[in-house]
C-alpha cells in the first residue's frame, strides 16, 4: 500500500489542516481501517519504516499506533502491528416496510421535563467535583466582563439553541478532545444532563416506546424516561459494557438506547470497540437513536482519551450528551446535546416554540473560558488531582477490603465501583448505615433496571471531593460496616 499517498491526500483536506501530524496520521489510519482500505489481519509497517516513508518523526508514528491499539483498531504482537478483526460494519437488513430515518418529532415534545434532586455534598457522594479547586476569582472576572458586554436586547430570552459563541466553543472542543464529527449548528445548549435527557425522551420518542438502559444504570435517566411514559428495558452490563443479544433486538426493539460508553455509570466499564460498532449498526437497522452520555469522559487516568461513539461513523445515529457539572461545577446548570444533522431543523423549530432560554451572561462567560484556553488548563489540573485521589482510594480499598471486594471502573471519571464478592450481601442496608456515619456510598443493587439479571452488590464511591489524607480513615469506616455485616 502507498501510505505516503494515503496520508498526503488525507492531510490535504481543509478540515484536517489545523490538526497536528500525530492526530492526522492517527485519523488517517483509523479511517482506512473503518472503510476497509486496511482490512482485518493486514500488518502495518514498522514504526521506523513508516516514519521514513512519510517524512515524519518516529514518535508521531508511535503515537498513532498506540492510540489505535488503545481504541481496539490494531493489535501489537510478535509479527508486528496487525489490524484487528472488528465487528461487521454492514448493518443487518431492515425489516420489510421500514423506510429510511425520518426527522419526525414525538407527540410528547411539549411535555415539561423532570429533574433529579441535587447530589449530597458528603464524603464519597458521586458526581461531586473538587469544588474548592475551581478558579472562582477568574470565573467572577469572566462573568463581570460578560455582563458589561451585554446589549439591551440580550436581557430578553436567549436564543433557544444557546449562545452562538458557546456552541462554537463546544464544537471546537469536541472535535479535538473527543473525536466528534459535528458543526456548531448541531449543538443545543440545555440546563444540564437531566434537561438533555428529558429533551431526548420527549422529542425523539412517543409514549409507550421502548428505551434500553444499562443495568445497573443511571437512575436519573430512568426517571426521565419514565416521566416521558417510555418503557425502559434493562440491558445487562459486564466488563465490556452493555451486552444486548440477538433475542433482545427481536423481542424488545428500542426507539432509544441509553449508554455511558466511556465510563459506565455506575460500574465504570468501558464499552468495547466491537460492541460500539455493533450497537451503531443495529441501531441504524432498527431506526433507533443511541443516547451517548459522555458525562465525565474528560477525566481519563490510565492511557489516552477514548474517542466518542458519535465520531466513529459519519452521520451515526447518536445523540451526544455532555455536561459542565463535573468539569466546572454543578450549580452552573449548563449542558448540551449534539444531534445528527438531519434533526437540526425540526428540533430547532420545536424549541423555538416551547423552550425560551436565558442566562446569556453565564453562556458567554463559559464560551470565553473555553476559547481562552483556561478550560483546558483547568481540566489538566483536575486530571492530576483526581488521579492522585483515585490512587489513594484504590490503595486504601485494596489494603482494607481486598479480601472481600474488588475495585471496578477506576481508569476514568470521578467515581469507581466497589463490588462485593458475596452476591447476596445486603449492600442497601450497609449503605444506610454508612449514611448515618456521614458517608454517602449508594448501593449498586439499587441501580439495577428491571429484574432480568442478578444485580451487582457493592457501593458507588465518588472520590473527587475527598482529600488524599482523608482516604484511609474513611475507608476504615466503610470496611468496619462491611465486616460487621459479614460477621
N, C-alpha and C positions, 0 to 999 in steps of 0.2 A: 504494500500500500504506500502511496505517496503521501506521507504525513506532512511534508513541507507544503504541498499544495492544499491539503485539507485544512491545515492551520492557517495559512495565509488567507484563504477565502473566508474563513470564519472571522478572523481578526479584522478583516477589511470592512465588515458590516458596520454601519454607523452606530447601531445600538451597542456594539461591543467595544467601540474605540476607547471610551474612558476607562475601561477595566485594566487592571494590572495584567502583566504577562502570565502570572500564575493563574489568575482567575480565567483568562482567555483560554489557556491550554486545558484547564480542568473542564470548562464548559464545552469546549470543542470535542474532547474525548467523550464526555458524557453524552452529548448529542449524537455522536457517531455510534455509540453503543445503543442508545434508545431507538435510533431509526434503522438499525440493522446493518449499517456500514461496517461496523466491527461486530462480528457475530459471536455467539457464545462459544467459548473454547479457543478463540483467537488469542495468540500470545503477543503482547505488546513488546516493542523494542526495549533493550536495556536502557536504563536512565541516561547513561553516558552517551550511548549511541544516538538516542533521540535528541538529546541536548545539542550534540554536534550537528545533526541534520537540520534542526530548526534554528540554530544560532542563538540559543538561549542558555542560561546557566543551568547546571545540573540540579541546583536547589529548586528551580522552577518546575522541573520535571518530577522531582521527588515530592514536592507539594501536591501536584496534580494526582500522582499515583496514590499517595497516602489518603487524600480526600476521597478518591474513587473507591479505595478499599474500605474506608470508614462507612461510606454510603452503601456498600454492598455490590457495586458495579463490577469490581475486579477482585481477584483472589491471588495474593502473592504466594509463591511456593518455590520449590527447588528448581522447577522448569522456567521460572521467571514469573512475570505478572500476566495472568490469564483472565480474559473476560468471563464473568460469571454467567451461569445459566439462569436467566431471570424468568419471572412469571410471564405467561403469554401476553403479548401486547395487543392482541386482537380481541375485542370484546365478544362475549357469547352472542349468538344471534338474538335479536329482539323478538318477543312474542308476536305472533301474527296479529295484524291490525294496529300495532304500535306505530305511531308517527314520530318524526324527529322531535327533539326537545323544543317545547313551545314556551315562550315567556308570558304565561298567563298567571295572574296573581290569585291568591286564595280568596274565598268568600269571607274569611275572618281577618282580613288585612287591617281592618279599622278597630280591632279589639284593643283594650287597654293592657299594656304589658304589666307583668308582675316583677317583683324584686325580692332578693334574699335579704335577711337581716344581716347587719354588718358583723364581721368577724370579731371574736373576743380578743382584746389585746393582752393575752396572758402567755406564759411560757408554753412553747410548742403549738400554739394556735396556728393552724395552717393559713397560708395566704397573706400573712402579715410581713412586709419587708422591714428592713432596718431603718425605721423612720428617723431615728436620731442622726443617721449619717446623711440624710438628704440635705443638699445645699440650699437651705431656706433663704439665706441672705441674697444669694444670686436670684432665686426664684422671685423674691419680692421686687427686686430691681426690674426683672423682665415684666412682671405684672404691672408695675408702675409705668414702665415705658409703653406697654400695650394700651393701658387706659388713656395715657396722654395722647396717643396716636389715633384714638377712635374718632371717627367722624360722627356727626349727629345722627345720621341715618343708621349707623351701626348700633345705636342704642335700641333699635327696633329688633324684631326677631332676626336671628342669624339665618343664613342660607340653610335650607332643610337638609342638605347633604353635608354641611360643615363648611368652615372657612377654607377657601381655596389654598391658602398658604400652608395650612396644616395637612390637607390632603396631599399636596405635592411633597411635603417633607416626609410623610409616612410612606408614600410610594417610593421615593428615593431610598429610604432606609430599608424597606423590604426587598428591593431589588438587590442591594448589596449584602445585607445581613442574612436574609432568609432565602435567597434564590428565587424570589417570586417573579411571576410574569404578569405585569399589570401596568395600566396607565392611571394617573391620578383620578380620572373620571370614574374609576371603578371603586374608589374608596368612599365609604359613607360613615361619617362620624356618629357615634352613639353615646349614650350615657354610661357605658360600661358593659361588661360581659353579659349581665342579666338583660340589659336593654337589647343587646345584639341577639341573644338567644330568643327573646320574645319576638323580635322583628323577624327572624328567620322562621320561627314556628308559625307565625301568623301570615307572613307574606308568601311563603313557598309551600304551604300545605293546608289542607282543609280538615275540619273536624272529622275524626274517625280514621284519618290516615295513620299508617304505622310509621314509627320512628325507632330506629335502632339506637341503643345507648349501651356503652360499655358497662359490664358488671364484674366487679364493683365499679361504680362510676360517680360522676359529679352530680350531687343531689340538686344543685341549683339548676342544672339543665333539665333534670327530671321534672322539677317544679314548673319550669317554663313550658315544657311540652304538655304537661297535664293541664295547665291553665288554658292552653290553646285547644284543649279537648282532643289531643292526639293520643294514639295508643302506643305507649312505649313497649319495646321488646328488648329484654336484656340479652346481651351477647357476651359470652364468656371471655375473660381476659387471661392470657398466660404471659410467659416471659417475652413473647414477641408481639404482644398487644392483642387487639380484637381478633377473634378467630371464627368468623361465620363459616358454616358448612354449605354444601350444595343444597341440602334439605332446607336450610334457613332461607335461601333465596327463593325456593319454590313455595314454601309454606307461609312465610312471613315477608312477602315483598315489601320493601320500605319505600316511603316517599322521601324521607330524610335519614341520614346516617350520621350520628354524632360521635366524633372521635377526638382524642387528645394524643396524637401520634408521637410527638417529640418527647413527651414526659407524661405518661398516662396518669390520670387522676382517679384514684389515689395511689395506685401501686408503683408508679414510676417506670413501668415497662416502656420500651421504645418499639413502635410499630415497625417491623422489618420491611426492607425494600420490596421483597416479593409480595408481601401482603398489601403494601401500599398500592402497588401496580395492579394487583388482582382486584382490590376494592374499587379502584378507579374504573377498571374495565367493566366490572359487573354493574357498577352504578350507572355507567353510560347505557348499558343494555336494558337496565330496569327503569330508565327515565327517572332516576333518583339523584338527589343532591347530597354531597358529603359536606357536613359542617366540621371544618378543621379548627378546633380551638387551640390556639398556639399561646396559651396564657402565660407561660414562664420560660419559653424556649431561649430567651436571651441569656440565660444563665446555664451554660453547659460547662461542667467542671472537668470532665475527662474526655480528651480528644477535641477535634474541631467541631464547630456548629454543624448541625444537620440541616439540609435544605428542607423546605416545607413541601407538603404534598401538592399544594396549589401550583407550584412551579415545575412539577415533574413532567407535565404534558401541556401542550398548547390547548387552551380552551377546556381545561379539566373541569369536570362538573363539581367544583369545590367552592363553598362559601368559607372564606378565610376570616377567622375572628382573632382580634388582638386587643390587648388592654394595657393601660398605663398604671393600673393599680399595683402591679408588682414592681415594675421598673421605676416608677415615680412614687406615688403614694395613693392609697385608696380614696381619700376624700376628693381627689381631682375629678373623679367620676367621668372619665373620658375613655372611650374605646372606639373600635371601628370594625366594619365589615367590608371585606373586599369581595365583590360579586363578579361572576362571569360577565363579559361584555354584553351578552345578549339581554341581561337583566337590567342594565343601567337605566334605560329609558323608562320602562314600566315602573320600576321601583322608585325612581326619582319622581314620576308623576304621582304615585300614591303618597309618598312622603310630603309632597308639596301641599296635599290636601289634609293630611292627618297629623303631621309631626312638626310643628313650629319649633325652631331651636333658639337657644340663647347663648350666653356666656362667651361672647366673641372675644373678650379680653383673655380669658383662660386659653382659648384655642390659639390666639395669636402669640401669646407668651410661650406656649408649648412649641409652636412652629419655630420661633426664634431659638429656643433651647435646643431643638434638633438641628436646625440649619447651621448654627454657630459651632457645632462640634461638642457642645457641653453635654449633650445626651450620651454620646458615645464615650466621652471621658467618664461620666458618672457610671455607665454600665461596666467599664473596665475596673473601676474602683470596687464596685459591688461584687463583681465576679471574684476578685481576690478575697474580699471579706467573707463572702458566702462559702467559698471553698475552704477557708480556714475553719469556719464554724461547722461545716459539714464534716470535715476530718475529725474535729474534736468530738462531735456527737457520735460518729461511727466508732471511733476508738473506745468511747465510754460504753456504748451498747455492746460491742463485741467482748469487752472485758467483763462486764457485769451480767450480761444476758445471753452471751454467745451459745450457751448450752441449751437454751430453751427457745430461742428466736433467731431469725435471720433478717438482715437488712436488705431491702429491695428499693431500687429506683434512686440511688444516691448520686448517679452520674450527672444529674442535671437538676435545674429548678431550685426551689427554696423549701422543699419538704422531701421526706422519704417515708417509706412504709416499713414498719417493724412487724414481720409476720411470725406469729407464734407457731411452734412446731405441733402443738396439741390442737387437732382440728375441732375439738369440742370445747375449747376454752371459752369462758363467758367474758369476752372482751368488752361487751357493753356494760356489764356490772363493774368491771375494773376501771373503765373509762369514767364512770360516775364517781368512783372512789377517788380517782386522781383529780377530778374537777373540784372535789371538796378540799383537796390539798393544794389547790391553786395551779394545777397543771391541766391544760386543755389538750387532750390526746384523743380525738374522735376514734371510735371503734371501727375497724374495717368491715366488720359484719353488717353494720348499719348502712354501709354504702352499696349494698347489693341491690340489683334491679331485677325484680321478679324472683321466682323460686326455682328456676331451671337448673341451677348449679349450686354446689356446696359453697357457701360464702367463705371469703378469706377471714381469718381470725388474727387480730393484732391491732396495731394503732397507726394512725396518721400523725406524723411528727413534723411540724414546721420549725425550722431552726434559724431562719434569717434574723429574727429579732432577739435571739438568745446569745449572750456573750460567751466566748470560749471558756473563760474561767468558771462560768456557772454550770457548764455541761455535766461534770462528774456528780455534783450534788443532786441535780435534777434527775439524772438517770438513776441514781441510787434510790430516790423516792419511787420512781417508776418500777425499778427492779423489786423493791420491797413489796409493792402491791401485787406484782405478778407472782412472786414466790410465795406470798401468803395465800394467794388463791389456789396454788398448786398443792399446798400442804394438806 
